[in-house]
Amino acid sequence: MAIEKDNIFLINFGKNLKKLRQEKGISQAQLAFEANIEISQISRIERGLINTTIANVKLLSKILEVPITRLFEFDE
């Protein structure tokens, strides 16, 4: 049950990241370039396939110019 909840959390986090990125008019490629990470990693984060590091979360929030907490504002 805990693993299922973790997966749902990662999927919701990824959907929220994608929504925020699109609202800012930033492509996955641009976000990956600015974060200095592979575009495939951005894609996997947005699809909830991987659990990114907290350091990446901080960096993504800075690039998107949103508070870190905004990345976690979604229903679980």
N, CA, C and O atoms as a Maestro MAE file, in Angstrom:
{
 s_m_m2io_version
 :::
 2.0.0
}

f_m_ct {
 s_m_title
 :::
 protein
 m_atom[304] {
  # First column is atom index #
  i_m_mmod_type
  r_m_x_coord
  r_m_y_coord
  r_m_z_coord
  i_m_residue_number
  s_m_chain_name
  s_m_pdb_residue_name
  s_m_pdb_atom_name
  i_m_atomic_number
  :::
  1 25 0.820 -1.202 0.000 1 A "MET " " N  " 7
  2 3 0.000 0.000 0.000 1 A "MET " " CA " 6
  3 2 0.861 1.262 0.000 1 A "MET " " C  " 6
  4 15 0.551 2.218 -0.711 1 A "MET " " O  " 8
  5 25 1.942 1.277 0.791 2 A "ALA " " N  " 7
  6 3 2.806 2.453 0.855 2 A "ALA " " CA " 6
  7 2 3.465 2.722 -0.490 2 A "ALA " " C  " 6
  8 15 3.591 3.877 -0.898 2 A "ALA " " O  " 8
  9 25 3.887 1.665 -1.184 3 A "ILE " " N  " 7
  10 3 4.516 1.835 -2.494 3 A "ILE " " CA " 6
  11 2 3.531 2.427 -3.482 3 A "ILE " " C  " 6
  12 15 3.900 3.283 -4.285 3 A "ILE " " O  " 8
  13 25 2.291 1.987 -3.437 4 A "GLU " " N  " 7
  14 3 1.268 2.526 -4.329 4 A "GLU " " CA " 6
  15 2 1.059 4.015 -4.061 4 A "GLU " " C  " 6
  16 15 0.927 4.799 -5.001 4 A "GLU " " O  " 8
  17 25 1.029 4.412 -2.783 5 A "LYS " " N  " 7
  18 3 0.863 5.826 -2.440 5 A "LYS " " CA " 6
  19 2 2.058 6.646 -2.912 5 A "LYS " " C  " 6
  20 15 1.901 7.777 -3.371 5 A "LYS " " O  " 8
  21 25 3.264 6.063 -2.794 6 A "ASP " " N  " 7
  22 3 4.462 6.746 -3.288 6 A "ASP " " CA " 6
  23 2 4.375 6.963 -4.788 6 A "ASP " " C  " 6
  24 15 4.715 8.038 -5.282 6 A "ASP " " O  " 8
  25 25 3.921 5.946 -5.517 7 A "ASN " " N  " 7
  26 3 3.786 6.065 -6.965 7 A "ASN " " CA " 6
  27 2 2.775 7.137 -7.339 7 A "ASN " " C  " 6
  28 15 3.011 7.920 -8.259 7 A "ASN " " O  " 8
  29 25 1.663 7.178 -6.640 8 A "ILE " " N  " 7
  30 3 0.642 8.203 -6.897 8 A "ILE " " CA " 6
  31 2 1.215 9.589 -6.619 8 A "ILE " " C  " 6
  32 15 0.977 10.533 -7.373 8 A "ILE " " O  " 8
  33 25 1.972 9.701 -5.529 9 A "PHE " " N  " 7
  34 3 2.598 10.975 -5.193 9 A "PHE " " CA " 6
  35 2 3.544 11.427 -6.312 9 A "PHE " " C  " 6
  36 15 3.507 12.588 -6.720 9 A "PHE " " O  " 8
  37 25 4.389 10.518 -6.807 10 A "LEU " " N  " 7
  38 3 5.336 10.862 -7.868 10 A "LEU " " CA " 6
  39 2 4.613 11.265 -9.147 10 A "LEU " " C  " 6
  40 15 5.037 12.195 -9.833 10 A "LEU " " O  " 8
  41 25 3.533 10.576 -9.469 11 A "ILE " " N  " 7
  42 3 2.750 10.909 -10.662 11 A "ILE " " CA " 6
  43 2 2.137 12.304 -10.513 11 A "ILE " " C  " 6
  44 15 2.184 13.107 -11.445 11 A "ILE " " O  " 8
  45 25 1.569 12.588 -9.354 12 A "ASN " " N  " 7
  46 3 0.948 13.899 -9.123 12 A "ASN " " CA " 6
  47 2 1.985 15.010 -9.104 12 A "ASN " " C  " 6
  48 15 1.742 16.102 -9.618 12 A "ASN " " O  " 8
  49 25 3.143 14.733 -8.511 13 A "PHE " " N  " 7
  50 3 4.228 15.717 -8.521 13 A "PHE " " CA " 6
  51 2 4.630 16.027 -9.965 13 A "PHE " " C  " 6
  52 15 4.779 17.189 -10.343 13 A "PHE " " O  " 8
  53 25 4.800 14.983 -10.754 14 A "GLY " " N  " 7
  54 3 5.194 15.159 -12.147 14 A "GLY " " CA " 6
  55 2 4.173 15.930 -12.958 14 A "GLY " " C  " 6
  56 15 4.536 16.799 -13.752 14 A "GLY " " O  " 8
  57 25 2.899 15.622 -12.766 15 A "LYS " " N  " 7
  58 3 1.842 16.358 -13.470 15 A "LYS " " CA " 6
  59 2 1.863 17.829 -13.093 15 A "LYS " " C  " 6
  60 15 1.678 18.702 -13.941 15 A "LYS " " O  " 8
  61 25 2.089 18.094 -11.817 16 A "ASN " " N  " 7
  62 3 2.133 19.474 -11.351 16 A "ASN " " CA " 6
  63 2 3.347 20.206 -11.929 16 A "ASN " " C  " 6
  64 15 3.239 21.358 -12.348 16 A "ASN " " O  " 8
  65 25 4.494 19.538 -11.950 17 A "LEU " " N  " 7
  66 3 5.693 20.133 -12.545 17 A "LEU " " CA " 6
  67 2 5.435 20.468 -14.008 17 A "LEU " " C  " 6
  68 15 5.774 21.559 -14.467 17 A "LEU " " O  " 8
  69 25 4.842 19.544 -14.733 18 A "LYS " " N  " 7
  70 3 4.544 19.780 -16.149 18 A "LYS " " CA " 6
  71 2 3.605 20.962 -16.318 18 A "LYS " " C  " 6
  72 15 3.818 21.807 -17.187 18 A "LYS " " O  " 8
  73 25 2.575 21.026 -15.499 19 A "LYS " " N  " 7
  74 3 1.613 22.133 -15.575 19 A "LYS " " CA " 6
  75 2 2.304 23.475 -15.339 19 A "LYS " " C  " 6
  76 15 2.092 24.432 -16.084 19 A "LYS " " O  " 8
  77 25 3.129 23.534 -14.299 20 A "LEU " " N  " 7
  78 3 3.838 24.773 -13.991 20 A "LEU " " CA " 6
  79 2 4.808 25.152 -15.105 20 A "LEU " " C  " 6
  80 15 4.925 26.323 -15.467 20 A "LEU " " O  " 8
  81 25 5.495 24.163 -15.639 21 A "ARG " " N  " 7
  82 3 6.441 24.408 -16.739 21 A "ARG " " CA " 6
  83 2 5.709 24.972 -17.943 21 A "ARG " " C  " 6
  84 15 6.158 25.944 -18.550 21 A "ARG " " O  " 8
  85 25 4.583 24.364 -18.288 22 A "GLN " " N  " 7
  86 3 3.812 24.820 -19.441 22 A "GLN " " CA " 6
  87 2 3.226 26.211 -19.212 22 A "GLN " " C  " 6
  88 15 3.169 27.019 -20.139 22 A "GLN " " O  " 8
  89 25 2.791 26.492 -17.985 23 A "GLU " " N  " 7
  90 3 2.265 27.830 -17.664 23 A "GLU " " CA " 6
  91 2 3.327 28.899 -17.873 23 A "GLU " " C  " 6
  92 15 3.009 30.031 -18.239 23 A "GLU " " O  " 8
  93 25 4.583 28.547 -17.644 24 A "LYS " " N  " 7
  94 3 5.702 29.483 -17.827 24 A "LYS " " CA " 6
  95 2 6.172 29.530 -19.271 24 A "LYS " " C  " 6
  96 15 7.029 30.342 -19.620 24 A "LYS " " O  " 8
  97 25 5.614 28.657 -20.117 25 A "GLY " " N  " 7
  98 3 6.005 28.630 -21.526 25 A "GLY " " CA " 6
  99 2 7.406 28.083 -21.743 25 A "GLY " " C  " 6
  100 15 8.104 28.493 -22.670 25 A "GLY " " O  " 8
  101 25 7.814 27.157 -20.885 26 A "ILE " " N  " 7
  102 3 9.150 26.576 -20.971 26 A "ILE " " CA " 6
  103 2 9.025 25.139 -21.490 26 A "ILE " " C  " 6
  104 15 8.207 24.362 -20.998 26 A "ILE " " O  " 8
  105 25 9.830 24.804 -22.470 27 A "SER " " N  " 7
  106 3 9.825 23.437 -22.998 27 A "SER " " CA " 6
  107 2 10.626 22.514 -22.080 27 A "SER " " C  " 6
  108 15 11.405 22.973 -21.244 27 A "SER " " O  " 8
  109 25 10.424 21.218 -22.248 28 A "GLN " " N  " 7
  110 3 11.225 20.260 -21.499 28 A "GLN " " CA " 6
  111 2 12.704 20.451 -21.823 28 A "GLN " " C  " 6
  112 15 13.553 20.376 -20.934 28 A "GLN " " O  " 8
  113 25 13.006 20.696 -23.081 29 A "ALA " " N  " 7
  114 3 14.395 20.874 -23.499 29 A "ALA " " CA " 6
  115 2 15.023 22.089 -22.818 29 A "ALA " " C  " 6
  116 15 16.165 22.028 -22.362 29 A "ALA " " O  " 8
  117 25 14.286 23.177 -22.751 30 A "GLN " " N  " 7
  118 3 14.799 24.385 -22.116 30 A "GLN " " CA " 6
  119 2 15.007 24.174 -20.615 30 A "GLN " " C  " 6
  120 15 16.019 24.596 -20.055 30 A "GLN " " O  " 8
  121 25 14.044 23.519 -19.974 31 A "LEU " " N  " 7
  122 3 14.163 23.247 -18.552 31 A "LEU " " CA " 6
  123 2 15.367 22.337 -18.283 31 A "LEU " " C  " 6
  124 15 16.129 22.567 -17.344 31 A "LEU " " O  " 8
  125 25 15.528 21.317 -19.103 32 A "ALA " " N  " 7
  126 3 16.660 20.403 -18.952 32 A "ALA " " CA " 6
  127 2 17.983 21.147 -19.134 32 A "ALA " " C  " 6
  128 15 18.927 20.936 -18.373 32 A "ALA " " O  " 8
  129 25 18.048 22.013 -20.136 33 A "PHE " " N  " 7
  130 3 19.263 22.779 -20.395 33 A "PHE " " CA " 6
  131 2 19.607 23.665 -19.205 33 A "PHE " " C  " 6
  132 15 20.748 23.680 -18.742 33 A "PHE " " O  " 8
  133 25 18.620 24.402 -18.715 34 A "GLU " " N  " 7
  134 3 18.862 25.329 -17.604 34 A "GLU " " CA " 6
  135 2 19.203 24.596 -16.309 34 A "GLU " " C  " 6
  136 15 19.948 25.119 -15.480 34 A "GLU " " O  " 8
  137 25 18.662 23.383 -16.128 35 A "ALA " " N  " 7
  138 3 18.932 22.605 -14.928 35 A "ALA " " CA " 6
  139 2 20.188 21.739 -15.076 35 A "ALA " " C  " 6
  140 15 20.663 21.138 -14.113 35 A "ALA " " O  " 8
  141 25 20.714 21.691 -16.307 36 A "ASN " " N  " 7
  142 3 21.889 20.873 -16.609 36 A "ASN " " CA " 6
  143 2 21.636 19.390 -16.304 36 A "ASN " " C  " 6
  144 15 22.483 18.694 -15.744 36 A "ASN " " O  " 8
  145 25 20.444 18.939 -16.693 37 A "ILE " " N  " 7
  146 3 20.118 17.516 -16.577 37 A "ILE " " CA " 6
  147 2 19.549 17.050 -17.920 37 A "ILE " " C  " 6
  148 15 19.127 17.865 -18.740 37 A "ILE " " O  " 8
  149 25 19.543 15.768 -18.129 38 A "GLU " " N  " 7
  150 3 19.067 15.216 -19.397 38 A "GLU " " CA " 6
  151 2 17.570 15.474 -19.584 38 A "GLU " " C  " 6
  152 15 16.794 15.424 -18.629 38 A "GLU " " O  " 8
  153 25 17.183 15.747 -20.823 39 A "ILE " " N  " 7
  154 3 15.768 15.940 -21.123 39 A "ILE " " CA " 6
  155 2 14.967 14.684 -20.782 39 A "ILE " " C  " 6
  156 15 13.813 14.772 -20.362 39 A "ILE " " O  " 8
  157 25 15.580 13.521 -20.965 40 A "SER " " N  " 7
  158 3 14.876 12.276 -20.639 40 A "SER " " CA " 6
  159 2 14.563 12.199 -19.141 40 A "SER " " C  " 6
  160 15 13.566 11.600 -18.740 40 A "SER " " O  " 8
  161 25 15.416 12.806 -18.326 41 A "GLN " " N  " 7
  162 3 15.149 12.819 -16.886 41 A "GLN " " CA " 6
  163 2 13.958 13.723 -16.570 41 A "GLN " " C  " 6
  164 15 13.121 13.376 -15.737 41 A "GLN " " O  " 8
  165 25 13.879 14.869 -17.225 42 A "ILE " " N  " 7
  166 3 12.718 15.751 -17.042 42 A "ILE " " CA " 6
  167 2 11.451 14.995 -17.433 42 A "ILE " " C  " 6
  168 15 10.445 15.051 -16.726 42 A "ILE " " O  " 8
  169 25 11.504 14.298 -18.545 43 A "SER " " N  " 7
  170 3 10.354 13.521 -19.007 43 A "SER " " CA " 6
  171 2 9.954 12.463 -17.985 43 A "SER " " C  " 6
  172 15 8.770 12.297 -17.692 43 A "SER " " O  " 8
  173 25 10.928 11.756 -17.447 44 A "ARG " " N  " 7
  174 3 10.626 10.706 -16.465 44 A "ARG " " CA " 6
  175 2 10.064 11.290 -15.171 44 A "ARG " " C  " 6
  176 15 9.187 10.691 -14.548 44 A "ARG " " O  " 8
  177 25 10.564 12.453 -14.767 45 A "ILE " " N  " 7
  178 3 10.028 13.114 -13.568 45 A "ILE " " CA " 6
  179 2 8.570 13.498 -13.814 45 A "ILE " " C  " 6
  180 15 7.708 13.244 -12.972 45 A "ILE " " O  " 8
  181 25 8.295 14.106 -14.964 46 A "GLU " " N  " 7
  182 3 6.942 14.555 -15.275 46 A "GLU " " CA " 6
  183 2 5.960 13.397 -15.414 46 A "GLU " " C  " 6
  184 15 4.764 13.573 -15.178 46 A "GLU " " O  " 8
  185 25 6.438 12.236 -15.787 47 A "ARG " " N  " 7
  186 3 5.565 11.070 -15.909 47 A "ARG " " CA " 6
  187 2 5.502 10.261 -14.618 47 A "ARG " " C  " 6
  188 15 4.802 9.251 -14.552 47 A "ARG " " O  " 8
  189 25 6.224 10.695 -13.600 48 A "GLY " " N  " 7
  190 3 6.190 10.016 -12.311 48 A "GLY " " CA " 6
  191 2 6.938 8.703 -12.297 48 A "GLY " " C  " 6
  192 15 6.647 7.831 -11.478 48 A "GLY " " O  " 8
  193 25 7.901 8.550 -13.195 49 A "LEU " " N  " 7
  194 3 8.641 7.302 -13.290 49 A "LEU " " CA " 6
  195 2 9.853 7.246 -12.371 49 A "LEU " " C  " 6
  196 15 10.326 6.167 -12.014 49 A "LEU " " O  " 8
  197 25 10.350 8.423 -11.992 50 A "ILE " " N  " 7
  198 3 11.498 8.460 -11.092 50 A "ILE " " CA " 6
  199 2 11.243 9.427 -9.952 50 A "ILE " " C  " 6
  200 15 10.432 10.348 -10.055 50 A "ILE " " O  " 8
  201 25 11.953 9.194 -8.873 51 A "ASN " " N  " 7
  202 3 11.896 10.045 -7.694 51 A "ASN " " CA " 6
  203 2 13.138 10.920 -7.725 51 A "ASN " " C  " 6
  204 15 14.230 10.463 -7.388 51 A "ASN " " O  " 8
  205 25 12.979 12.169 -8.125 52 A "THR " " N  " 7
  206 3 14.128 13.059 -8.266 52 A "THR " " CA " 6
  207 2 14.666 13.483 -6.903 52 A "THR " " C  " 6
  208 15 14.017 13.271 -5.878 52 A "THR " " O  " 8
  209 25 15.837 14.074 -6.898 53 A "THR " " N  " 7
  210 3 16.450 14.513 -5.648 53 A "THR " " CA " 6
  211 2 15.853 15.836 -5.182 53 A "THR " " C  " 6
  212 15 15.299 16.597 -5.975 53 A "THR " " O  " 8
  213 25 15.976 16.092 -3.903 54 A "ILE " " N  " 7
  214 3 15.504 17.360 -3.362 54 A "ILE " " CA " 6
  215 2 16.318 18.529 -3.929 54 A "ILE " " C  " 6
  216 15 15.805 19.639 -4.069 54 A "ILE " " O  " 8
  217 25 17.581 18.272 -4.252 55 A "ALA " " N  " 7
  218 3 18.406 19.308 -4.883 55 A "ALA " " CA " 6
  219 2 17.834 19.682 -6.248 55 A "ALA " " C  " 6
  220 15 17.817 20.858 -6.614 55 A "ALA " " O  " 8
  221 25 17.365 18.683 -7.006 56 A "ASN " " N  " 7
  222 3 16.739 18.978 -8.295 56 A "ASN " " CA " 6
  223 2 15.426 19.724 -8.112 56 A "ASN " " C  " 6
  224 15 15.112 20.623 -8.892 56 A "ASN " " O  " 8
  225 25 14.664 19.367 -7.102 57 A "VAL " " N  " 7
  226 3 13.406 20.072 -6.833 57 A "VAL " " CA " 6
  227 2 13.687 21.551 -6.558 57 A "VAL " " C  " 6
  228 15 12.997 22.429 -7.077 57 A "VAL " " O  " 8
  229 25 14.698 21.814 -5.746 58 A "LYS " " N  " 7
  230 3 15.074 23.206 -5.450 58 A "LYS " " CA " 6
  231 2 15.476 23.938 -6.722 58 A "LYS " " C  " 6
  232 15 15.062 25.076 -6.946 58 A "LYS " " O  " 8
  233 25 16.282 23.289 -7.552 59 A "LEU " " N  " 7
  234 3 16.734 23.894 -8.801 59 A "LEU " " CA " 6
  235 2 15.571 24.150 -9.758 59 A "LEU " " C  " 6
  236 15 15.489 25.216 -10.368 59 A "LEU " " O  " 8
  237 25 14.675 23.177 -9.890 60 A "LEU " " N  " 7
  238 3 13.527 23.349 -10.779 60 A "LEU " " CA " 6
  239 2 12.633 24.493 -10.323 60 A "LEU " " C  " 6
  240 15 12.124 25.251 -11.148 60 A "LEU " " O  " 8
  241 25 12.440 24.622 -9.019 61 A "SER " " N  " 7
  242 3 11.607 25.719 -8.509 61 A "SER " " CA " 6
  243 2 12.260 27.069 -8.819 61 A "SER " " C  " 6
  244 15 11.574 28.040 -9.137 61 A "SER " " O  " 8
  245 25 13.579 27.119 -8.725 62 A "LYS " " N  " 7
  246 3 14.288 28.367 -9.032 62 A "LYS " " CA " 6
  247 2 14.142 28.717 -10.511 62 A "LYS " " C  " 6
  248 15 13.864 29.866 -10.857 62 A "LYS " " O  " 8
  249 25 14.328 27.732 -11.377 63 A "ILE " " N  " 7
  250 3 14.220 27.971 -12.817 63 A "ILE " " CA " 6
  251 2 12.796 28.391 -13.192 63 A "ILE " " C  " 6
  252 15 12.605 29.280 -14.022 63 A "ILE " " O  " 8
  253 25 11.810 27.757 -12.586 64 A "LEU " " N  " 7
  254 3 10.406 28.083 -12.875 64 A "LEU " " CA " 6
  255 2 9.930 29.335 -12.138 64 A "LEU " " C  " 6
  256 15 8.824 29.825 -12.364 64 A "LEU " " O  " 8
  257 25 10.790 29.837 -11.254 65 A "GLU " " N  " 7
  258 3 10.479 31.047 -10.472 65 A "GLU " " CA " 6
  259 2 9.205 30.875 -9.657 65 A "GLU " " C  " 6
  260 15 8.321 31.732 -9.655 65 A "GLU " " O  " 8
  261 25 9.137 29.725 -8.956 66 A "VAL " " N  " 7
  262 3 8.031 29.452 -8.041 66 A "VAL " " CA " 6
  263 2 8.619 28.970 -6.723 66 A "VAL " " C  " 6
  264 15 9.697 28.376 -6.709 66 A "VAL " " O  " 8
  265 25 7.926 29.215 -5.617 67 A "PRO " " N  " 7
  266 3 8.399 28.659 -4.352 67 A "PRO " " CA " 6
  267 2 8.414 27.131 -4.414 67 A "PRO " " C  " 6
  268 15 7.588 26.522 -5.095 67 A "PRO " " O  " 8
  269 25 9.344 26.528 -3.711 68 A "ILE " " N  " 7
  270 3 9.420 25.064 -3.688 68 A "ILE " " CA " 6
  271 2 8.071 24.464 -3.310 68 A "ILE " " C  " 6
  272 15 7.652 23.454 -3.876 68 A "ILE " " O  " 8
  273 25 7.403 25.083 -2.363 69 A "THR " " N  " 7
  274 3 6.118 24.545 -1.902 69 A "THR " " CA " 6
  275 2 5.100 24.450 -3.032 69 A "THR " " C  " 6
  276 15 4.220 23.590 -3.002 69 A "THR " " O  " 8
  277 25 5.212 25.326 -4.027 70 A "ARG " " N  " 7
  278 3 4.260 25.314 -5.149 70 A "ARG " " CA " 6
  279 2 4.356 24.007 -5.933 70 A "ARG " " C  " 6
  280 15 3.363 23.549 -6.499 70 A "ARG " " O  " 8
  281 25 5.534 23.409 -5.969 71 A "LEU " " N  " 7
  282 3 5.708 22.149 -6.679 71 A "LEU " " CA " 6
  283 2 4.956 21.004 -6.010 71 A "LEU " " C  " 6
  284 15 4.702 19.969 -6.626 71 A "LEU " " O  " 8
  285 25 4.603 21.204 -4.736 72 A "PHE " " N  " 7
  286 3 3.918 20.151 -3.966 72 A "PHE " " CA " 6
  287 2 2.447 20.471 -3.730 72 A "PHE " " C  " 6
  288 15 1.796 19.806 -2.925 72 A "PHE " " O  " 8
  289 25 1.918 21.468 -4.413 73 A "GLU " " N  " 7
  290 3 0.520 21.845 -4.243 73 A "GLU " " CA " 6
  291 2 -0.353 21.063 -5.226 73 A "GLU " " C  " 6
  292 15 -0.657 21.523 -6.327 73 A "GLU " " O  " 8
  293 25 -0.739 19.879 -4.792 74 A "PHE " " N  " 7
  294 3 -1.625 19.029 -5.591 74 A "PHE " " CA " 6
  295 2 -2.325 18.075 -4.642 74 A "PHE " " C  " 6
  296 15 -1.874 17.858 -3.518 74 A "PHE " " O  " 8
  297 25 -3.427 17.509 -5.102 75 A "ASP " " N  " 7
  298 3 -4.158 16.528 -4.300 75 A "ASP " " CA " 6
  299 2 -3.458 15.186 -4.413 75 A "ASP " " C  " 6
  300 15 -3.018 14.785 -5.491 75 A "ASP " " O  " 8
  301 25 -3.362 14.501 -3.289 76 A "GLU " " N  " 7
  302 3 -2.717 13.180 -3.294 76 A "GLU " " CA " 6
  303 2 -3.715 12.101 -3.577 76 A "GLU " " C  " 6
  304 15 -3.356 10.924 -3.621 76 A "GLU " " O  " 8
  :::
 }
 m_bond[303] {
  # First column is bond index #
  i_m_from
  i_m_to
  i_m_order
  :::
  1 1 2 1
  2 2 3 1
  3 3 4 2
  4 3 5 1
  5 5 6 1
  6 6 7 1
  7 7 8 2
  8 7 9 1
  9 9 10 1
  10 10 11 1
  11 11 12 2
  12 11 13 1
  13 13 14 1
  14 14 15 1
  15 15 16 2
  16 15 17 1
  17 17 18 1
  18 18 19 1
  19 19 20 2
  20 19 21 1
  21 21 22 1
  22 22 23 1
  23 23 24 2
  24 23 25 1
  25 25 26 1
  26 26 27 1
  27 27 28 2
  28 27 29 1
  29 29 30 1
  30 30 31 1
  31 31 32 2
  32 31 33 1
  33 33 34 1
  34 34 35 1
  35 35 36 2
  36 35 37 1
  37 37 38 1
  38 38 39 1
  39 39 40 2
  40 39 41 1
  41 41 42 1
  42 42 43 1
  43 43 44 2
  44 43 45 1
  45 45 46 1
  46 46 47 1
  47 47 48 2
  48 47 49 1
  49 49 50 1
  50 50 51 1
  51 51 52 2
  52 51 53 1
  53 53 54 1
  54 54 55 1
  55 55 56 2
  56 55 57 1
  57 57 58 1
  58 58 59 1
  59 59 60 2
  60 59 61 1
  61 61 62 1
  62 62 63 1
  63 63 64 2
  64 63 65 1
  65 65 66 1
  66 66 67 1
  67 67 68 2
  68 67 69 1
  69 69 70 1
  70 70 71 1
  71 71 72 2
  72 71 73 1
  73 73 74 1
  74 74 75 1
  75 75 76 2
  76 75 77 1
  77 77 78 1
  78 78 79 1
  79 79 80 2
  80 79 81 1
  81 81 82 1
  82 82 83 1
  83 83 84 2
  84 83 85 1
  85 85 86 1
  86 86 87 1
  87 87 88 2
  88 87 89 1
  89 89 90 1
  90 90 91 1
  91 91 92 2
  92 91 93 1
  93 93 94 1
  94 94 95 1
  95 95 96 2
  96 95 97 1
  97 97 98 1
  98 98 99 1
  99 99 100 2
  100 99 101 1
  101 101 102 1
  102 102 103 1
  103 103 104 2
  104 103 105 1
  105 105 106 1
  106 106 107 1
  107 107 108 2
  108 107 109 1
  109 109 110 1
  110 110 111 1
  111 111 112 2
  112 111 113 1
  113 113 114 1
  114 114 115 1
  115 115 116 2
  116 115 117 1
  117 117 118 1
  118 118 119 1
  119 119 120 2
  120 119 121 1
  121 121 122 1
  122 122 123 1
  123 123 124 2
  124 123 125 1
  125 125 126 1
  126 126 127 1
  127 127 128 2
  128 127 129 1
  129 129 130 1
  130 130 131 1
  131 131 132 2
  132 131 133 1
  133 133 134 1
  134 134 135 1
  135 135 136 2
  136 135 137 1
  137 137 138 1
  138 138 139 1
  139 139 140 2
  140 139 141 1
  141 141 142 1
  142 142 143 1
  143 143 144 2
  144 143 145 1
  145 145 146 1
  146 146 147 1
  147 147 148 2
  148 147 149 1
  149 149 150 1
  150 150 151 1
  151 151 152 2
  152 151 153 1
  153 153 154 1
  154 154 155 1
  155 155 156 2
  156 155 157 1
  157 157 158 1
  158 158 159 1
  159 159 160 2
  160 159 161 1
  161 161 162 1
  162 162 163 1
  163 163 164 2
  164 163 165 1
  165 165 166 1
  166 166 167 1
  167 167 168 2
  168 167 169 1
  169 169 170 1
  170 170 171 1
  171 171 172 2
  172 171 173 1
  173 173 174 1
  174 174 175 1
  175 175 176 2
  176 175 177 1
  177 177 178 1
  178 178 179 1
  179 179 180 2
  180 179 181 1
  181 181 182 1
  182 182 183 1
  183 183 184 2
  184 183 185 1
  185 185 186 1
  186 186 187 1
  187 187 188 2
  188 187 189 1
  189 189 190 1
  190 190 191 1
  191 191 192 2
  192 191 193 1
  193 193 194 1
  194 194 195 1
  195 195 196 2
  196 195 197 1
  197 197 198 1
  198 198 199 1
  199 199 200 2
  200 199 201 1
  201 201 202 1
  202 202 203 1
  203 203 204 2
  204 203 205 1
  205 205 206 1
  206 206 207 1
  207 207 208 2
  208 207 209 1
  209 209 210 1
  210 210 211 1
  211 211 212 2
  212 211 213 1
  213 213 214 1
  214 214 215 1
  215 215 216 2
  216 215 217 1
  217 217 218 1
  218 218 219 1
  219 219 220 2
  220 219 221 1
  221 221 222 1
  222 222 223 1
  223 223 224 2
  224 223 225 1
  225 225 226 1
  226 226 227 1
  227 227 228 2
  228 227 229 1
  229 229 230 1
  230 230 231 1
  231 231 232 2
  232 231 233 1
  233 233 234 1
  234 234 235 1
  235 235 236 2
  236 235 237 1
  237 237 238 1
  238 238 239 1
  239 239 240 2
  240 239 241 1
  241 241 242 1
  242 242 243 1
  243 243 244 2
  244 243 245 1
  245 245 246 1
  246 246 247 1
  247 247 248 2
  248 247 249 1
  249 249 250 1
  250 250 251 1
  251 251 252 2
  252 251 253 1
  253 253 254 1
  254 254 255 1
  255 255 256 2
  256 255 257 1
  257 257 258 1
  258 258 259 1
  259 259 260 2
  260 259 261 1
  261 261 262 1
  262 262 263 1
  263 263 264 2
  264 263 265 1
  265 265 266 1
  266 266 267 1
  267 267 268 2
  268 267 269 1
  269 269 270 1
  270 270 271 1
  271 271 272 2
  272 271 273 1
  273 273 274 1
  274 274 275 1
  275 275 276 2
  276 275 277 1
  277 277 278 1
  278 278 279 1
  279 279 280 2
  280 279 281 1
  281 281 282 1
  282 282 283 1
  283 283 284 2
  284 283 285 1
  285 285 286 1
  286 286 287 1
  287 287 288 2
  288 287 289 1
  289 289 290 1
  290 290 291 1
  291 291 292 2
  292 291 293 1
  293 293 294 1
  294 294 295 1
  295 295 296 2
  296 295 297 1
  297 297 298 1
  298 298 299 1
  299 299 300 2
  300 299 301 1
  301 301 302 1
  302 302 303 1
  303 303 304 2
  :::
 }
}
